[in-house]
Structures are given as C-alpha cells and as structure tokens.
C-alpha cells in the first residue's frame, strides 16, 4: 500500500462504506448522536488514524461494545485501499475464531453498504474466505499453498508448539521459541518482507505476562518478530482489560509489537494508552435515554448458613479449625488468595478433570488453582472421615443457597418471562462445576416429577412421589406405575408407531459419568438400547415426533404459517401406512413463490381428512403479541424458508430441550384418561379442543413468543445455521435435554452450549469455569450472573459479567422496553466463615478499583486476602443501580487532521 493511502479519515468517511445500525437502512453518522452506532463508526476511524500514525493501535473499549465489528470495519477499510491485503487474526480458541467468521459474514450481509466486487459479491458473500487453523504449522502450510487473504488462528496455538508428551522435558520455552521463529521465517518467505498487512489480536491481555515462564510468551516473541523483522506491518490489539491485573500489563502487551520505551521510558500506562489506545465506556440505548452499567447493575450477596444442618456445621467447624492451623495459627501467614481454597466451593467429592486445556485461561497460576489448593488434602481427609461415620458425603450450604436462586418454585404454573429462568454461574473449582449441575437438575426433576404424577391422577400422589424419588426416578419404577394405572387407551396407529423405533434410539447418548449429572426425568423420554428400553414418556414423545403419527401434526406450523388448517395426508402405497408430517410440509411448500417440490420420496396416495385439522401453531397465532405476528408475516413475505426454519427450530426445542415436552406429555395423559374413542382423527380433534383453554398460560406459548423474538439474532449472531436454511436439522438442541449443564476444559462442543443458553431452550442454568469467561456471547436471554467462586481480579470479574452485559442482549432489550431494568450479580457465601471474610475483602477492594479499572489506571491488584484487614460494612459497598452516575470516556477516538478521502 502506498504511504499516502494511510491518511487519517473521519467517521463520515467510514459511514459512507458501512452502517453500524442494521435496523435503519438510511442510517447516517451524526457527531451529536450518543448512539452506539455512532461510537462504533468513530472507533473505526480513530483506530485507522492511530494505525496510520503509529502502526499499532489498541481498542480497549469496555466489554460488550462491539470491538469485533469495529475491527471488521478496519479490515474492510484496508481492503478498500488494498484489495489483496493479507490479514491475520489471533483469537483465544477455535470457538471464538468461528464467532469472528460468523460476525464477518453478518457484517457484509447487513452493515456493509459500499459496492466493491473485490470485497463481496452481489449476494453480499465474502470474496476473502475466512480460513481457520488451530495449529501454526497448518496455518503456515496454507499460506504457502493457497491464495488466501484472511486467516484466523488461536492464541492457544502458541502453546501447542511442543507436544504434550514432551512438555516435562527441559528447555520447553526455548524449543517453542525456535519452532515459532521457524514458522515466522517461513511465512515471511511466502508473503515477502512486508509480511501481513494487518494482524489483529483478540483478547490481547493474554499476552500481558511477557516475561513469564510460559511456552506462549516465549513463542509469541519469536512468532511476532522484533525490530525490523515484524510478522505484520500493522497490528490492532483488542481487549477490554489491558491492565488486567497491573498497570505494567499495558507496556508488556505493547512490547511484543513496538518498543514502548520510546514513548514512555518508565512504562507509564497513561502515556502509552493516550498514544495507542481508544477506550470508551458502554452506553446502552434505553427508552428515550442512554444507560451505563452503573445505572442498572445490582450486586447482591446471599448468605448460606447451617440452619437445620448440624452435621454440616460440625464438618465446617473442623475444616476451619484445621485450615487456620494450616495458614498459621498465630497470624504469621494470615494471607491466602481469592478463590484459591477448595472448601469455599465444595467438599471435594467429585473427581477433578485432568486439565483446563490451557487455551482459555491466560494465567498459569489460575489454571493450576483448579487442581492444587492448600486445603485439598485436608478437605479430602475430613470428607472421608465424615463418610466413614455417616455413610454419606457432607453437604455444602452454598450449594443449597445457589440452587434455590436458580430453580423456579413453580415451573408449569405462574407464567413468567423465560429469561428469568436463565442463570450464568461461574466457579473456580472443578468439583463444584459438576456438583452444581447435578443439584440443579435434581431440583428440576422434583418439579417435573410432581407434574407427571399429578397428570396420572394416582390415589396417593405424595407417597407415590416419595417412592419414585427413593428409586432415583428410575425407569423401572415409572414403567410399573404407568402399567399398573391402566388408564391409557391406545389407538392402532400409535401401537404401530411404537414398534418402529430403531432410528430414534440413543439420540441423546452420553458418557457414563455425564448420566450421573443429567436430568433423570428428561431421560425418561429417551429410547434405550438395553434394560428398560422404553417408557410411556418415550411412546408419547414419539407420537408428537414421528411423521407416521397423526399427533406429529400438532407441532407443525399452520398451513399458511398463520392459522390455516390441513385438509390432506399421505397414504404410503408400498407399505400401507399413513404419513402426516411430510404431507403437512409439502402442503406448506406448495404455497411458496418457488415451490421446492415434495419432501416425501415414497409413492403416496393423497387422502382427505374427515374435517380439516388445526395445529398448536394455528391455535396460538391469535394469542401472539402484535410484533410477533408481524414478524412472521414479514419473514413469510420476504422468504418463507425463514419461517420453515423457525418451525424446525421450535419443534426440536419443544421436544428435546425444554419442559414443553413434559407439558405436552401431561396434557396427553390427562386427555387420554378421559377419552374413549378409537377413531384417530376424532381423537386428535378432541385433544386439540381439550387444550385450547390451556394455551394462553402455557409454556408452549411462551417458548413460541420468545423463539420468534430471538430467532434472527440466534442465526446471525450465535450459530452458523443460516436464517433461511430450513433443510438442515437443529441437531444441537437434541443433545440439550437437561435444565442445567456445565462448560469446562473437558466439555465437548461448547458451541452447542452457547446456542442453547442463548435460545429459550435448555440449559436454563449454565455453570462455567474460566473457559467461558472471555470472548463468549451469552447475552440474548440472560440477565443474572452468579459468582459462586469469586474471580482472581476485578478484571476477571468484569469479563465474567461482560458475557451477559452486552449490546443487543436481554438487558439492552429490557431497557428499551421498560426504560429501567436490573442486571443482577449474585455473590453467594458461607456466613460466619473465612469465605465471608474472603468475599468481604474482595468486594471492598473491587469497589475501590472499579473507577481505576474503567480508566485503565491502577497499579496492582493483590490477589491475596489479608485476614487482618478491616471488612466491616462491606455489604454497603455492593453496587446498587445509580441513575445519576455518568462516567466519562477515558480515551476517546480522535480525528484531528482527518479528511474525507474519495470513495
């Protein structure tokens, strides 16, 4: 690129090429406007100007302000100037790389307004394919062999240059550095001495420990290069917490790419940030006003005690006595680190995982804390002694306090918005991540079991529930119960349907250890390969699922995607069986402007129903809020494939990943106890009539509304499932049958959990270690965060809350709808214990550091808790919403001397 192409630009020039408000086709930048769209346009221009002058820029905007979009804006500006520019992005892990790829495509589809065939085609599809590689040798090979312009790799790839089995050998850092230098040289040999035109580092605070004894730091120095041998001409750093734990972090991060001493010999963070950084504080549009985080954040501490639990009180009294001895009875060593003690979270009874994998946790000490705590051995010995005496494990009162907050008292009555059931829980200790998951699922099982027993109308419901609970909610007991009741009158088509099940077996196959944590009631709806293969729940579930059952029609969309009923079904001539689901889909497809053809490939004969039949969709459409009805009409008018895709999404979620299946089952059981007809069509009509008065207050309707409201954002922001791709099934939801689940270093397919938590469906409670602390969007449904195990630093704490405190999330939506709302941030603690002292010290220190964290202006946050510190009155400093608090942006974007270059 010619030097004069790096002239300073204005936000107006940026806005000519891209819009940051997809809801306004005619959006224009206005310098007087306080909207986030205007601030993002300013961010792109400001970053470009810093890169033009300094070759290095740091975007340090607060969490949730759209740093990814601003970086994409810089990328597109660069490709306008130099269409063949080579760009490399490093993100913490593969999931976040996929998020970048998704956001890049979405930006071109909805925000890029210029017409440049070298950037995107007429269908707004990218010309420069996002090429993702999780290992640096594979990245180098592709750069050498392909003609790509846009590459993504993981920060973790710098930690993977020495094989795992060789890491115990000496000089690991030196070997990693040599390998990184070799890859650096190979890339430069391919690209030329200029290397990449632009390198973008997401979550750049991962590089704050430059002088640490880690493979990552050693490899990064050689991979990025030094002095006149840099891997890239310009570098854009992204992090909301550049001074994550210390003000020296800023200089250490920058030193990988420039010599900060030339700007500030003493490494003064303020000077460096003023030179290289943009840092603004988040402003969310509300109902006529803008809001900063202090206007709606509400911190709450929840005490857990030993009321009616003398055994647990005795256990923890012994634990604390021995702990004080360990720490130093006379006060010589009255300090320990936040979240470091295992006994503050669990009693250590769940097997620890081998590793947090290293890719998400940037601090080696933090990672080790998951496995080696000073009280681990003490806790294990006390736990074993307790088990030997009482023949059970000791209880941890904090579990009960947390579970009570996370599980609704009533699930099937007392209608409430679904987002209220969404809870994000952060832990520090691996044992607690699984224990919490298990306990939350157990509480949900109580609610679901009560509803099922009630539906069956047994004579002694309390005694029956007690006996079933004692059996561990076993399939065998449930089968005995349902067979003994003898109330279900079967129709012939259901019996045939029941016999054909091989393709549905083990849809939710899990590892044995996960079965202990999952919902036992939800498992009743899964067909097994052995033992009690089927239950009445699986039989009823398949009636609503399989196209050969008339009841599968119930969860189909209306024939016109509004209220129209169905008139015909298929008779499969080769097998003399009926098919209802495929016939309904074909009827809908024939209404499309360009009908895609029949979906049933078998030879069929079209038959007419005795009377047209309606679906739940058609019955609920008049009950939808006006904006949901209009959304369905708009989607149908623009592309009916979107509504068909929504229908598949909803049906899968209803049947596999929500309490709606319990609701459907109980409706069906109650109806069947009263129905005497064997005529299939009349039975269906009678069933739909029986639930008509139940729909207005039903879970089914609430999930329908929420699904419509968030489906667009789900497809465009959260998952790689395109909005109009109705042919691809939503398989991720079929493996989310438990109300609670966890994300840790050993979790498979985290993308599935991200999808589920952002949907109205399961998991309602997501328990996570640090793997979900950064770079993950969990904001579409949730406005409640629980710090079960407190974070290392205020920076870590802010990153956690930032998973839900983001633009266009549930908090933002509530501010727009209501004008005010609360983001609830919970801190459970063990009252009258060292855990209370720990939390009190952390809350006080965090409050003192918050303003400095906002301004990137604090020196050092000690991880150590001094038990001699005065912590009285700590609850008074918990954050409450402050409507009049208006913090000032510490490092705004600047455009001095900028011009509007020709388009």
Buried (B, 14 or more C-beta within 10 A) or exposed (E): BEEEEBBBBBBBBBBBBBBBBBEEEEBBBBEEBEBBBBBBBBBBBBBBBBBBBBBBBBBBBBBBBBBBBBBBBBBBBBBBBBBEBBBBBBBBBBBBBBBBBBBBBBBBBBBBEEEBEEBBEEEBEBBBBBBBBBBBBBBBBBBEEEEBBBBBBBBBBBBBBBEEEEEEEEEBBEBBBBBBBBBBBBBBEBBEEEBBBBBBBBBBBBBBBBEBEBBBBBBBBBBBBEEEEBBBBBBBBBBBBBBBBBBBBBBBBBBBBBEBEEBBEEBBBBBBBBBBBBBBBBBBBBEEBBBBBBBBBBBBBBBBBBEEBEBBBEBBEBBBEBBBEBBEEEEEEBBBBBBBBBBBBBBBBBEBBEBBBBBBBBBBEBBEBBBEBBBBEBBBEBBEEBBEEEEEBBBBBBBBBBBEBBBBEEBBEEEEBBBBBBBBBBBBBBBBBBBBBBBBBBBBBBBBBBBBBBBBEBEEEEEBBEEBBEBEBBBEBBBBBBEEBEBBBEBEBBEEBBEEBEEBBEBBEBEEEBEBBBBBBBBBBBBBEEEBEBBBBBBBBBBBBBBBBBBBBBBBBBBBBBBBBBBBBBBBEEEEBBBBBBBBBBBBBEEEEEEBEBBBEEEBEEEEBEEEBBBBBBBBBEBBEEEBBEBBEEBBEEBBBBBBBBBBBBBBBBBBBBBBBBBBBBBBBBBBBEBEEEEBBBBBBBBBEBBEEBBEEBBBBBBBBBBBBBBBBBBBBBBBBBBBBBEEEBEBBBBBBBBBBBBBBBBEEBBBBBBBBBBBBBBBBBBBBBBBBBBBBBBBBBBBBBBBBBBBBBBBBBBBBBBBBBBBBBBBBBBBEEEBBBBBBBBBBBBBBBBBBBBBBBBBBBBBBBEBBBBBBBEEBBBEBEBEEEBEEBBEBBBEBEEEEEBEBBBEBBBEEBEEBEE
